[in-house]
Amino acid sequence: MSTKKNKASLYLYIIITIVGCVLACSSIIPNDYLKLVIVMVALGVGLFGIMKALSTPSEEEETITDK
């Protein structure tokens, strides 16, 4: 069950990262400094979440090594 939650959070953080890249390349936000802050926060949260989701071991690997 933890692996499903882990995969869902991984996909969420990937979507946040993609949204940050889209905002960086688009002209939706006209103010450059506001765009910079929003994009940096989105990329920071997204990359941190991806690293966190990928660094936690799944329960399947633990059960295999316990036997």
All heavy atoms as a GROMACS GRO file, in nm:
protein
  504
    1MET      N    1   0.083  -0.120   0.000
    1MET     CA    2   0.000   0.000   0.000
    1MET      C    3   0.087   0.126   0.000
    1MET      O    4   0.052   0.227  -0.057
    1MET     CB    5  -0.092  -0.004   0.121
    1MET     CG    6  -0.190   0.109   0.124
    1MET     SD    7  -0.308   0.082   0.254
    1MET     CE    8  -0.396   0.232   0.245
    2SER      N    9   0.200   0.116   0.064
    2SER     CA   10   0.290   0.230   0.069
    2SER      C   11   0.348   0.262  -0.068
    2SER      O   12   0.377   0.377  -0.098
    2SER     CB   13   0.399   0.201   0.170
    2SER     OG   14   0.518   0.261   0.135
    3THR      N   15   0.365   0.158  -0.152
    3THR     CA   16   0.421   0.183  -0.284
    3THR      C   17   0.322   0.259  -0.371
    3THR      O   18   0.362   0.341  -0.453
    3THR     CB   19   0.459   0.051  -0.353
    3THR    OG1   20   0.344  -0.033  -0.362
    3THR    CG2   21   0.569  -0.020  -0.277
    4LYS      N   22   0.192   0.235  -0.353
    4LYS     CA   23   0.092   0.310  -0.430
    4LYS      C   24   0.093   0.456  -0.389
    4LYS      O   25   0.083   0.545  -0.473
    4LYS     CB   26  -0.047   0.250  -0.411
    4LYS     CG   27  -0.063   0.116  -0.478
    4LYS     CD   28  -0.202   0.063  -0.462
    4LYS     CE   29  -0.213  -0.074  -0.528
    4LYS     NZ   30  -0.347  -0.128  -0.514
    5LYS      N   31   0.104   0.482  -0.259
    5LYS     CA   32   0.112   0.620  -0.211
    5LYS      C   33   0.240   0.685  -0.260
    5LYS      O   34   0.241   0.802  -0.298
    5LYS     CB   35   0.106   0.621  -0.058
    5LYS     CG   36   0.110   0.758   0.001
    5LYS     CD   37   0.108   0.753   0.151
    5LYS     CE   38   0.121   0.892   0.208
    5LYS     NZ   39   0.136   0.890   0.353
    6ASN      N   40   0.348   0.608  -0.262
    6ASN     CA   41   0.477   0.660  -0.308
    6ASN      C   42   0.471   0.696  -0.456
    6ASN      O   43   0.521   0.799  -0.497
    6ASN     CB   44   0.585   0.555  -0.281
    6ASN     CG   45   0.724   0.611  -0.294
    6ASN    OD1   46   0.743   0.731  -0.299
    6ASN    ND2   47   0.821   0.523  -0.300
    7LYS      N   48   0.407   0.610  -0.537
    7LYS     CA   49   0.396   0.639  -0.679
    7LYS      C   50   0.305   0.759  -0.704
    7LYS      O   51   0.334   0.841  -0.791
    7LYS     CB   52   0.342   0.517  -0.754
    7LYS     CG   53   0.444   0.410  -0.774
    7LYS     CD   54   0.391   0.300  -0.863
    7LYS     CE   55   0.497   0.195  -0.884
    7LYS     NZ   56   0.451   0.090  -0.976
    8ALA      N   57   0.197   0.771  -0.627
    8ALA     CA   58   0.106   0.884  -0.645
    8ALA      C   59   0.176   1.015  -0.610
    8ALA      O   60   0.162   1.115  -0.683
    8ALA     CB   61  -0.018   0.865  -0.558
    9SER      N   62   0.253   1.015  -0.503
    9SER     CA   63   0.324   1.138  -0.466
    9SER      C   64   0.433   1.170  -0.568
    9SER      O   65   0.459   1.286  -0.597
    9SER     CB   66   0.382   1.126  -0.326
    9SER     OG   67   0.482   1.028  -0.322
   10LEU      N   68   0.496   1.066  -0.623
   10LEU     CA   69   0.599   1.088  -0.725
   10LEU      C   70   0.538   1.155  -0.848
   10LEU      O   71   0.592   1.251  -0.901
   10LEU     CB   72   0.666   0.956  -0.763
   10LEU     CG   73   0.771   0.963  -0.873
   10LEU    CD1   74   0.889   1.046  -0.827
   10LEU    CD2   75   0.815   0.824  -0.911
   11TYR      N   76   0.423   1.105  -0.892
   11TYR     CA   77   0.356   1.165  -1.008
   11TYR      C   78   0.312   1.308  -0.979
   11TYR      O   79   0.320   1.394  -1.066
   11TYR     CB   80   0.237   1.081  -1.052
   11TYR     CG   81   0.276   0.949  -1.113
   11TYR    CD1   82   0.212   0.832  -1.077
   11TYR    CD2   83   0.378   0.941  -1.207
   11TYR    CE1   84   0.247   0.711  -1.133
   11TYR    CE2   85   0.416   0.821  -1.263
   11TYR     CZ   86   0.349   0.706  -1.226
   11TYR     OH   87   0.385   0.587  -1.282
   12LEU      N   88   0.268   1.334  -0.857
   12LEU     CA   89   0.229   1.470  -0.820
   12LEU      C   90   0.348   1.566  -0.828
   12LEU      O   91   0.337   1.676  -0.883
   12LEU     CB   92   0.170   1.471  -0.679
   12LEU     CG   93   0.135   1.608  -0.623
   12LEU    CD1   94   0.014   1.664  -0.696
   12LEU    CD2   95   0.112   1.600  -0.475
   13TYR      N   96   0.462   1.523  -0.778
   13TYR     CA   97   0.581   1.609  -0.783
   13TYR      C   98   0.633   1.626  -0.925
   13TYR      O   99   0.686   1.731  -0.959
   13TYR     CB  100   0.690   1.554  -0.691
   13TYR     CG  101   0.657   1.572  -0.545
   13TYR    CD1  102   0.654   1.464  -0.458
   13TYR    CD2  103   0.629   1.698  -0.493
   13TYR    CE1  104   0.624   1.480  -0.324
   13TYR    CE2  105   0.600   1.716  -0.360
   13TYR     CZ  106   0.597   1.606  -0.276
   13TYR     OH  107   0.567   1.624  -0.144
   14ILE      N  108   0.619   1.525  -1.008
   14ILE     CA  109   0.656   1.540  -1.149
   14ILE      C  110   0.567   1.642  -1.217
   14ILE      O  111   0.614   1.726  -1.295
   14ILE     CB  112   0.652   1.403  -1.220
   14ILE    CG1  113   0.766   1.316  -1.171
   14ILE    CG2  114   0.658   1.420  -1.372
   14ILE    CD1  115   0.761   1.173  -1.221
   15ILE      N  116   0.438   1.640  -1.187
   15ILE     CA  117   0.345   1.738  -1.245
   15ILE      C  118   0.379   1.878  -1.197
   15ILE      O  119   0.376   1.974  -1.276
   15ILE     CB  120   0.199   1.699  -1.212
   15ILE    CG1  121   0.161   1.573  -1.289
   15ILE    CG2  122   0.103   1.813  -1.241
   15ILE    CD1  123   0.028   1.514  -1.250
   16ILE      N  124   0.414   1.893  -1.070
   16ILE     CA  125   0.452   2.025  -1.018
   16ILE      C  126   0.576   2.077  -1.090
   16ILE      O  127   0.585   2.194  -1.126
   16ILE     CB  128   0.475   2.018  -0.865
   16ILE    CG1  129   0.343   1.999  -0.793
   16ILE    CG2  130   0.545   2.144  -0.814
   16ILE    CD1  131   0.356   1.974  -0.645
   17THR      N  132   0.672   1.989  -1.116
   17THR     CA  133   0.794   2.028  -1.188
   17THR      C  134   0.764   2.070  -1.331
   17THR      O  135   0.816   2.170  -1.380
   17THR     CB  136   0.895   1.913  -1.187
   17THR    OG1  137   0.917   1.872  -1.052
   17THR    CG2  138   1.026   1.954  -1.250
   18ILE      N  139   0.676   1.996  -1.397
   18ILE     CA  140   0.638   2.030  -1.535
   18ILE      C  141   0.564   2.163  -1.539
   18ILE      O  142   0.588   2.246  -1.629
   18ILE     CB  143   0.555   1.916  -1.597
   18ILE    CG1  144   0.644   1.794  -1.619
   18ILE    CG2  145   0.490   1.960  -1.728
   18ILE    CD1  146   0.570   1.670  -1.661
   19VAL      N  147   0.477   2.187  -1.443
   19VAL     CA  148   0.406   2.315  -1.436
   19VAL      C  149   0.505   2.430  -1.416
   19VAL      O  150   0.491   2.537  -1.477
   19VAL     CB  151   0.299   2.313  -1.324
   19VAL    CG1  152   0.247   2.451  -1.293
   19VAL    CG2  153   0.185   2.221  -1.363
   20GLY      N  154   0.607   2.409  -1.333
   20GLY     CA  155   0.710   2.511  -1.314
   20GLY      C  156   0.784   2.541  -1.443
   20GLY      O  157   0.811   2.657  -1.475
   21CYS      N  158   0.815   2.438  -1.522
   21CYS     CA  159   0.882   2.459  -1.650
   21CYS      C  160   0.792   2.532  -1.749
   21CYS      O  161   0.839   2.618  -1.825
   21CYS     CB  162   0.927   2.325  -1.709
   21CYS     SG  163   1.058   2.246  -1.615
   22VAL      N  164   0.665   2.498  -1.750
   22VAL     CA  165   0.571   2.565  -1.841
   22VAL      C  166   0.556   2.712  -1.803
   22VAL      O  167   0.554   2.800  -1.890
   22VAL     CB  168   0.434   2.494  -1.839
   22VAL    CG1  169   0.326   2.576  -1.907
   22VAL    CG2  170   0.445   2.358  -1.906
   23LEU      N  171   0.548   2.741  -1.674
   23LEU     CA  172   0.538   2.880  -1.630
   23LEU      C  173   0.664   2.958  -1.664
   23LEU      O  174   0.658   3.078  -1.694
   23LEU     CB  175   0.510   2.887  -1.480
   23LEU     CG  176   0.368   2.854  -1.436
   23LEU    CD1  177   0.361   2.855  -1.284
   23LEU    CD2  178   0.269   2.952  -1.494
   24ALA      N  179   0.778   2.892  -1.660
   24ALA     CA  180   0.904   2.960  -1.692
   24ALA      C  181   0.910   3.000  -1.839
   24ALA      O  182   0.967   3.104  -1.873
   24ALA     CB  183   1.022   2.871  -1.657
   25CYS      N  184   0.853   2.919  -1.925
   25CYS     CA  185   0.862   2.944  -2.069
   25CYS      C  186   0.744   3.022  -2.125
   25CYS      O  187   0.748   3.063  -2.241
   25CYS     CB  188   0.872   2.810  -2.143
   25CYS     SG  189   1.021   2.720  -2.102
   26SER      N  190   0.639   3.041  -2.048
   26SER     CA  191   0.520   3.108  -2.100
   26SER      C  192   0.518   3.255  -2.057
   26SER      O  193   0.598   3.300  -1.976
   26SER     CB  194   0.394   3.038  -2.050
   26SER     OG  195   0.382   3.058  -1.911
   27SER      N  196   0.423   3.328  -2.113
   27SER     CA  197   0.407   3.468  -2.076
   27SER      C  198   0.276   3.489  -1.999
   27SER      O  199   0.214   3.595  -2.009
   27SER     CB  200   0.409   3.555  -2.201
   27SER     OG  201   0.302   3.519  -2.286
   28ILE      N  202   0.235   3.388  -1.923
   28ILE     CA  203   0.113   3.400  -1.842
   28ILE      C  204   0.133   3.504  -1.733
   28ILE      O  205   0.044   3.584  -1.705
   28ILE     CB  206   0.078   3.262  -1.782
   28ILE    CG1  207   0.043   3.164  -1.893
   28ILE    CG2  208  -0.039   3.274  -1.686
   28ILE    CD1  209   0.024   3.021  -1.845
   29ILE      N  210   0.251   3.505  -1.672
   29ILE     CA  211   0.283   3.600  -1.566
   29ILE      C  212   0.372   3.708  -1.627
   29ILE      O  213   0.487   3.680  -1.664
   29ILE     CB  214   0.356   3.529  -1.450
   29ILE    CG1  215   0.272   3.413  -1.398
   29ILE    CG2  216   0.386   3.627  -1.338
   29ILE    CD1  217   0.345   3.324  -1.301
   30PRO      N  218   0.323   3.831  -1.637
   30PRO     CA  219   0.401   3.935  -1.704
   30PRO      C  220   0.519   3.987  -1.622
   30PRO      O  221   0.619   4.030  -1.678
   30PRO     CB  222   0.300   4.046  -1.731
   30PRO     CG  223   0.192   4.024  -1.632
   30PRO     CD  224   0.189   3.878  -1.602
   31ASN      N  225   0.509   3.985  -1.491
   31ASN     CA  226   0.615   4.037  -1.405
   31ASN      C  227   0.728   3.934  -1.396
   31ASN      O  228   0.708   3.821  -1.352
   31ASN     CB  229   0.559   4.067  -1.266
   31ASN     CG  230   0.658   4.140  -1.179
   31ASN    OD1  231   0.774   4.152  -1.213
   31ASN    ND2  232   0.609   4.188  -1.065
   32ASP      N  233   0.848   3.970  -1.438
   32ASP     CA  234   0.960   3.876  -1.442
   32ASP      C  235   1.004   3.831  -1.304
   32ASP      O  236   1.038   3.713  -1.285
   32ASP     CB  237   1.079   3.938  -1.515
   32ASP     CG  238   1.055   3.949  -1.664
   32ASP    OD1  239   0.971   3.872  -1.716
   32ASP    OD2  240   1.121   4.033  -1.729
   33TYR      N  241   1.004   3.919  -1.207
   33TYR     CA  242   1.048   3.882  -1.073
   33TYR      C  243   0.948   3.790  -1.005
   33TYR      O  244   0.988   3.693  -0.938
   33TYR     CB  245   1.073   4.006  -0.988
   33TYR     CG  246   1.185   4.090  -1.042
   33TYR    CD1  247   1.162   4.215  -1.096
   33TYR    CD2  248   1.316   4.042  -1.041
   33TYR    CE1  249   1.265   4.291  -1.148
   33TYR    CE2  250   1.420   4.117  -1.092
   33TYR     CZ  251   1.394   4.241  -1.145
   33TYR     OH  252   1.496   4.316  -1.196
   34LEU      N  253   0.820   3.815  -1.024
   34LEU     CA  254   0.718   3.728  -0.968
   34LEU      C  255   0.723   3.591  -1.036
   34LEU      O  256   0.711   3.487  -0.970
   34LEU     CB  257   0.579   3.791  -0.987
   34LEU     CG  258   0.461   3.711  -0.931
   34LEU    CD1  259   0.475   3.696  -0.781
   34LEU    CD2  260   0.332   3.781  -0.968
   35LYS      N  261   0.746   3.591  -1.166
   35LYS     CA  262   0.760   3.465  -1.239
   35LYS      C  263   0.879   3.386  -1.188
   35LYS      O  264   0.871   3.265  -1.169
   35LYS     CB  265   0.775   3.492  -1.389
   35LYS     CG  266   0.781   3.365  -1.472
   35LYS     CD  267   0.824   3.388  -1.616
   35LYS     CE  268   0.731   3.475  -1.692
   35LYS     NZ  269   0.767   3.481  -1.836
   36LEU      N  270   0.990   3.454  -1.164
   36LEU     CA  271   1.110   3.388  -1.113
   36LEU      C  272   1.084   3.323  -0.978
   36LEU      O  273   1.120   3.208  -0.955
   36LEU     CB  274   1.224   3.488  -1.101
   36LEU     CG  275   1.354   3.435  -1.041
   36LEU    CD1  276   1.419   3.335  -1.135
   36LEU    CD2  277   1.447   3.549  -1.009
   37VAL      N  278   1.017   3.394  -0.889
   37VAL     CA  279   0.989   3.340  -0.756
   37VAL      C  280   0.896   3.219  -0.765
   37VAL      O  281   0.922   3.114  -0.704
   37VAL     CB  282   0.929   3.449  -0.664
   37VAL    CG1  283   0.874   3.390  -0.536
   37VAL    CG2  284   1.032   3.556  -0.634
   38ILE      N  285   0.791   3.230  -0.843
   38ILE     CA  286   0.695   3.119  -0.855
   38ILE      C  287   0.760   2.997  -0.919
   38ILE      O  288   0.741   2.884  -0.873
   38ILE     CB  289   0.570   3.166  -0.935
   38ILE    CG1  290   0.492   3.267  -0.853
   38ILE    CG2  291   0.483   3.048  -0.973
   38ILE    CD1  292   0.378   3.332  -0.927
   39VAL      N  293   0.839   3.019  -1.022
   39VAL     CA  294   0.904   2.907  -1.091
   39VAL      C  295   1.008   2.842  -1.000
   39VAL      O  296   1.017   2.718  -0.994
   39VAL     CB  297   0.966   2.955  -1.222
   39VAL    CG1  298   1.058   2.851  -1.281
   39VAL    CG2  299   0.857   2.992  -1.321
   40MET      N  300   1.086   2.920  -0.929
   40MET     CA  301   1.188   2.863  -0.840
   40MET      C  302   1.124   2.782  -0.727
   40MET      O  303   1.174   2.676  -0.690
   40MET     CB  304   1.278   2.972  -0.783
   40MET     CG  305   1.366   3.040  -0.888
   40MET     SD  306   1.474   2.926  -0.974
   40MET     CE  307   1.597   2.900  -0.849
   41VAL      N  308   1.013   2.831  -0.672
   41VAL     CA  309   0.943   2.756  -0.568
   41VAL      C  310   0.886   2.627  -0.624
   41VAL      O  311   0.900   2.520  -0.563
   41VAL     CB  312   0.832   2.843  -0.504
   41VAL    CG1  313   0.740   2.760  -0.417
   41VAL    CG2  314   0.895   2.955  -0.423
   42ALA      N  315   0.823   2.634  -0.742
   42ALA     CA  316   0.765   2.513  -0.802
   42ALA      C  317   0.873   2.410  -0.834
   42ALA      O  318   0.857   2.291  -0.807
   42ALA     CB  319   0.688   2.549  -0.928
   43LEU      N  320   0.985   2.455  -0.889
   43LEU     CA  321   1.094   2.362  -0.921
   43LEU      C  322   1.160   2.307  -0.795
   43LEU      O  323   1.196   2.190  -0.789
   43LEU     CB  324   1.197   2.429  -1.010
   43LEU     CG  325   1.151   2.457  -1.153
   43LEU    CD1  326   1.261   2.532  -1.228
   43LEU    CD2  327   1.116   2.330  -1.225
   44GLY      N  328   1.176   2.390  -0.695
   44GLY     CA  329   1.236   2.343  -0.570
   44GLY      C  330   1.150   2.238  -0.502
   44GLY      O  331   1.200   2.132  -0.460
   45VAL      N  332   1.021   2.265  -0.491
   45VAL     CA  333   0.930   2.169  -0.429
   45VAL      C  334   0.922   2.042  -0.512
   45VAL      O  335   0.926   1.930  -0.459
   45VAL     CB  336   0.790   2.232  -0.411
   45VAL    CG1  337   0.687   2.128  -0.373
   45VAL    CG2  338   0.794   2.342  -0.307
   46GLY      N  339   0.913   2.057  -0.643
   46GLY     CA  340   0.903   1.940  -0.730
   46GLY      C  341   1.026   1.852  -0.725
   46GLY      O  342   1.016   1.730  -0.709
   47LEU      N  343   1.143   1.911  -0.736
   47LEU     CA  344   1.266   1.832  -0.734
   47LEU      C  345   1.292   1.770  -0.597
   47LEU      O  346   1.337   1.656  -0.587
   47LEU     CB  347   1.385   1.918  -0.777
   47LEU     CG  348   1.384   1.959  -0.924
   47LEU    CD1  349   1.500   2.053  -0.953
   47LEU    CD2  350   1.391   1.837  -1.013
   48PHE      N  351   1.261   1.843  -0.491
   48PHE     CA  352   1.277   1.788  -0.357
   48PHE      C  353   1.184   1.669  -0.337
   48PHE      O  354   1.222   1.566  -0.282
   48PHE     CB  355   1.250   1.894  -0.250
   48PHE     CG  356   1.254   1.841  -0.111
   48PHE    CD1  357   1.375   1.813  -0.051
   48PHE    CD2  358   1.138   1.819  -0.039
   48PHE    CE1  359   1.380   1.763   0.078
   48PHE    CE2  360   1.142   1.769   0.090
   48PHE     CZ  361   1.264   1.740   0.148
   49GLY      N  362   1.060   1.682  -0.383
   49GLY     CA  363   0.964   1.573  -0.370
   49GLY      C  364   1.002   1.452  -0.451
   49GLY      O  365   0.984   1.338  -0.407
   50ILE      N  366   1.054   1.474  -0.572
   50ILE     CA  367   1.098   1.360  -0.655
   50ILE      C  368   1.213   1.288  -0.588
   50ILE      O  369   1.215   1.164  -0.580
   50ILE     CB  370   1.136   1.410  -0.796
   50ILE    CG1  371   1.011   1.454  -0.871
   50ILE    CG2  372   1.208   1.300  -0.873
   50ILE    CD1  373   1.041   1.523  -1.002
   51MET      N  374   1.310   1.363  -0.536
   51MET     CA  375   1.423   1.299  -0.468
   51MET      C  376   1.378   1.224  -0.343
   51MET      O  377   1.424   1.115  -0.315
   51MET     CB  378   1.529   1.402  -0.432
   51MET     CG  379   1.603   1.457  -0.551
   51MET     SD  380   1.742   1.562  -0.508
   51MET     CE  381   1.659   1.698  -0.428
   52LYS      N  382   1.284   1.282  -0.269
   52LYS     CA  383   1.233   1.219  -0.149
   52LYS      C  384   1.156   1.092  -0.182
   52LYS      O  385   1.170   0.990  -0.114
   52LYS     CB  386   1.143   1.318  -0.075
   52LYS     CG  387   1.088   1.268   0.055
   52LYS     CD  388   1.005   1.376   0.120
   52LYS     CE  389   0.910   1.319   0.220
   52LYS     NZ  390   0.815   1.418   0.270
   53ALA      N  391   1.074   1.096  -0.287
   53ALA     CA  392   0.995   0.980  -0.324
   53ALA      C  393   1.083   0.867  -0.378
   53ALA      O  394   1.055   0.750  -0.355
   53ALA     CB  395   0.890   1.019  -0.428
   54LEU      N  396   1.189   0.902  -0.448
   54LEU     CA  397   1.276   0.799  -0.504
   54LEU      C  398   1.374   0.743  -0.401
   54LEU      O  399   1.425   0.633  -0.418
   54LEU     CB  400   1.353   0.854  -0.623
   54LEU     CG  401   1.270   0.883  -0.747
   54LEU    CD1  402   1.358   0.944  -0.855
   54LEU    CD2  403   1.203   0.757  -0.798
   55SER      N  404   1.400   0.816  -0.294
   55SER     CA  405   1.499   0.768  -0.197
   55SER      C  406   1.440   0.672  -0.095
   55SER      O  407   1.514   0.596  -0.034
   55SER     CB  408   1.562   0.887  -0.124
   55SER     OG  409   1.466   0.948  -0.041
   56THR      N  410   1.309   0.674  -0.076
   56THR     CA  411   1.248   0.583   0.022
   56THR      C  412   1.237   0.444  -0.040
   56THR      O  413   1.186   0.427  -0.149
   56THR     CB  414   1.108   0.632   0.065
   56THR    OG1  415   1.028   0.646  -0.052
   56THR    CG2  416   1.116   0.762   0.138
   57PRO      N  417   1.285   0.342   0.031
   57PRO     CA  418   1.277   0.206  -0.024
   57PRO      C  419   1.133   0.154  -0.016
   57PRO      O  420   1.058   0.188   0.076
   57PRO     CB  421   1.370   0.125   0.067
   57PRO     CG  422   1.373   0.202   0.194
   57PRO     CD  423   1.355   0.346   0.157
   58SER      N  424   1.097   0.073  -0.111
   58SER     CA  425   0.963   0.016  -0.109
   58SER      C  426   0.959  -0.103  -0.015
   58SER      O  427   1.061  -0.162   0.020
   58SER     CB  428   0.922  -0.026  -0.250
   58SER     OG  429   1.006  -0.130  -0.294
   59GLU      N  430   0.839  -0.143   0.025
   59GLU     CA  431   0.824  -0.255   0.117
   59GLU      C  432   0.857  -0.387   0.049
   59GLU      O  433   0.895  -0.482   0.114
   59GLU     CB  434   0.682  -0.259   0.173
   59GLU     CG  435   0.652  -0.144   0.266
   59GLU     CD  436   0.511  -0.151   0.321
   59GLU    OE1  437   0.446  -0.255   0.305
   59GLU    OE2  438   0.467  -0.052   0.380
   60GLU      N  439   0.841  -0.395  -0.081
   60GLU     CA  440   0.871  -0.518  -0.153
   60GLU      C  441   1.018  -0.554  -0.140
   60GLU      O  442   1.053  -0.669  -0.121
   60GLU     CB  443   0.833  -0.504  -0.299
   60GLU     CG  444   0.686  -0.487  -0.322
   60GLU     CD  445   0.654  -0.456  -0.468
   60GLU    OE1  446   0.747  -0.448  -0.548
   60GLU    OE2  447   0.535  -0.439  -0.498
   61GLU      N  448   1.106  -0.456  -0.149
   61GLU     CA  449   1.249  -0.483  -0.136
   61GLU      C  450   1.283  -0.527   0.004
   61GLU      O  451   1.369  -0.613   0.022
   61GLU     CB  452   1.328  -0.357  -0.172
   61GLU     CG  453   1.315  -0.317  -0.318
   61GLU     CD  454   1.384  -0.186  -0.347
   61GLU    OE1  455   1.441  -0.127  -0.252
   61GLU    OE2  456   1.378  -0.140  -0.461
   62GLU      N  457   1.216  -0.473   0.104
   62GLU     CA  458   1.244  -0.511   0.242
   62GLU      C  459   1.202  -0.654   0.269
   62GLU      O  460   1.270  -0.728   0.339
   62GLU     CB  461   1.174  -0.416   0.339
   62GLU     CG  462   1.229  -0.274   0.334
   62GLU     CD  463   1.148  -0.180   0.420
   62GLU    OE1  464   1.057  -0.225   0.490
   62GLU    OE2  465   1.177  -0.058   0.416
   63THR      N  466   1.085  -0.696   0.215
   63THR     CA  467   1.040  -0.831   0.242
   63THR      C  468   1.128  -0.934   0.172
   63THR      O  469   1.149  -1.042   0.223
   63THR     CB  470   0.893  -0.849   0.196
   63THR    OG1  471   0.884  -0.815   0.058
   63THR    CG2  472   0.800  -0.763   0.278
   64ILE      N  473   1.183  -0.900   0.057
   64ILE     CA  474   1.272  -0.992  -0.014
   64ILE      C  475   1.401  -1.010   0.064
   64ILE      O  476   1.452  -1.120   0.079
   64ILE     CB  477   1.299  -0.943  -0.157
   64ILE    CG1  478   1.171  -0.951  -0.238
   64ILE    CG2  479   1.409  -1.022  -0.222
   64ILE    CD1  480   1.182  -0.885  -0.375
   65THR      N  481   1.454  -0.902   0.119
   65THR     CA  482   1.582  -0.912   0.190
   65THR      C  483   1.564  -0.976   0.328
   65THR      O  484   1.658  -1.032   0.381
   65THR     CB  485   1.646  -0.773   0.208
   65THR    OG1  486   1.553  -0.686   0.273
   65THR    CG2  487   1.684  -0.714   0.073
   66ASP      N  488   1.444  -0.969   0.386
   66ASP     CA  489   1.421  -1.030   0.518
   66ASP      C  490   1.419  -1.182   0.510
   66ASP      O  491   1.450  -1.249   0.605
   66ASP     CB  492   1.290  -0.980   0.578
   66ASP     CG  493   1.301  -0.836   0.624
   66ASP    OD1  494   1.415  -0.788   0.640
   66ASP    OD2  495   1.196  -0.769   0.641
   67LYS      N  496   1.380  -1.238   0.398
   67LYS     CA  497   1.369  -1.384   0.388
   67LYS      C  498   1.501  -1.445   0.372
   67LYS      O  499   1.594  -1.469   0.367
   67LYS     CB  500   1.283  -1.422   0.268
   67LYS     CG  501   1.140  -1.386   0.291
   67LYS     CD  502   1.056  -1.431   0.174
   67LYS     CE  503   0.911  -1.393   0.196
   67LYS     NZ  504   0.828  -1.428   0.085
   0.00000   0.00000   0.00000
